[in-house]
Amino acid sequence: MAQIEIILPDDKLELIERERESTGETQSEFFIRLLNAFAKRQEEAEDRDRYNQGHEQRPETEEEIALSIALALHGFEVSPWDE
């Protein structure tokens, strides 16, 4: 593992310390959790971008849309909603 030093404004450090007190984390654990959450959001954004690109390059056909609607309607017909 690498060790780094960062300079933070006092108000941000106070915010971090309050959060750390409530979770019992060390500063390292706090920042690792923060970075993991950031990396997950980045990965999810990249996944959405890839999905959107794929959808733009190959949108659903009329037949696919009709099949989706038919399957959804069939699901409603066979499901016991009243029970």
SULWOVEN-V306469 format. One record per helix or strand of 2 or more residues. SS is the DSSP state (h for helix, s for strand). FROM is the first residue (numbers start at 1). LEN is the number of residues. If there is no record, write none. Layout:
<<SS;FROM;LEN> <SS;FROM;LEN>>
This chain:
<<h;10;14> <h;27;31> <h;62;17>>
